[in-house]
Amino acid sequence: MVRGEKHEALDIDAGTASVARMYDFLLGGVENYWSDRQACAALLDIAPSAREIAHHNRAFLRRVVKTLVRDYGVEQFLDHGSGLPTQDNVHQVAQRLDPGCRVVYVDNDPIVLAHGRTTLDENANTAIVHADIRDTDDIFGHPATERLIKPGRRTAALFVSVLHCLPDTDDEYDPAAVIRRTAERLGTLGPGNFMVICQLVSDDPEIRHKVTALMDESTRGNWGRVRRRSEVRAYFDGCRTLEPGLVDVIDWRPDTPPPPAEARPTEWVEWGGVARL
Ligand SMILES: C[S@@+](CC[C@H](N)C(=O)[O-])C[C@H]1O[C@@H](n2cnc3c(N)ncnc32)[C@H](O)[C@@H]1O
């Protein structure tokens, strides 16, 4: 972030659980409140693998960023629903391989914004944008995005573990519409850009229903849906995917042997992959 970029007032509601703070708690962080820990306890009752899922998801994010920079020459990232800073944030993984990599983080949670600013203040190649990931025009038109994301440089848009926070709406705010619009905007930057998508899916209708109901209530509506694999597959319609295609993220180019079937979460998984546009 560069000095002078606009800072807005923040309004943190500690009494209502937030996805960002719950995820922080599940990853072992300390940026969470009683409301988040209560909601996580209820979530762990329904889906005891929630912590494991969060760690596997984070490891997937690290591997994807590393692969895209090292093997596909990606220099710019737009990280939609970036979450609270933790270890190995996208810019740290990317800039370790290529110090010139640029990263724009996008999140609508005020606490993510507050911490993001502190973490990013000294890094001119990063910025955090306070926006809803459905507001594609605001994101691409934001001064920080215009400063950092340039046409002609290979770019990846990340939607990692965030689409389950969006409800289906059958209009321009529907997750599929958001993905299509973002892909179109990436296309205006040049050919061969990338889209990374994964979200929570379950084959068990009871898990889908119970988790969705709990999260909807705990976050007072800031939640979407645990979906089916087929629904996530539809987000990739018409796109070529990088090997190994759409998978449980544990199986996306693992750098250590993945756990055997009997040691994996069964109730739900983070599922997705990487599309080349
Ligand atoms: C589970 S965390 C994922 C963080 C990170 N992408 C990762 O995979 O490690 C989801 C994040 O998305 C953010 N989020 C949820 N809905 C959003 C929306 N409509 N617009 C912007 N951010 C959103 C939450 O605030 C949270 O920080």
The ligand as a Gaussian input file, in Angstrom:
#p B3LYP/6-31G(d) Opt

LIG

0 1
 C      -12.778000     -18.518000       4.692000
 S      -12.032000     -16.967000       4.452000
 C      -10.875000     -17.384000       3.182000
 C       -9.586000     -16.574000       3.249000
 C       -8.561000     -16.919000       2.173000
 N       -9.110000     -16.734000       0.839000
 C       -8.058000     -18.325000       2.311000
 O       -8.539000     -19.178000       1.545000
 O       -7.202000     -18.588000       3.149000
 C      -13.276000     -16.067000       3.534000
 C      -13.014000     -14.572000       3.454000
 O      -13.904000     -14.012000       2.496000
 C      -14.409000     -12.791000       2.990000
 N      -15.706000     -12.537000       2.356000
 C      -16.847000     -13.238000       2.504000
 N      -17.829000     -12.733000       1.738000
 C      -17.296000     -11.672000       1.086000
 C      -17.810000     -10.727000       0.154000
 N      -19.072000     -10.792000      -0.266000
 N      -16.974000      -9.765000      -0.282000
 C      -15.695000      -9.688000       0.158000
 N      -15.150000     -10.562000       1.021000
 C      -15.946000     -11.544000       1.488000
 C      -14.502000     -12.988000       4.492000
 O      -14.502000     -11.760000       5.175000
 C      -13.253000     -13.824000       4.753000
 O      -12.172000     -13.012000       5.049000

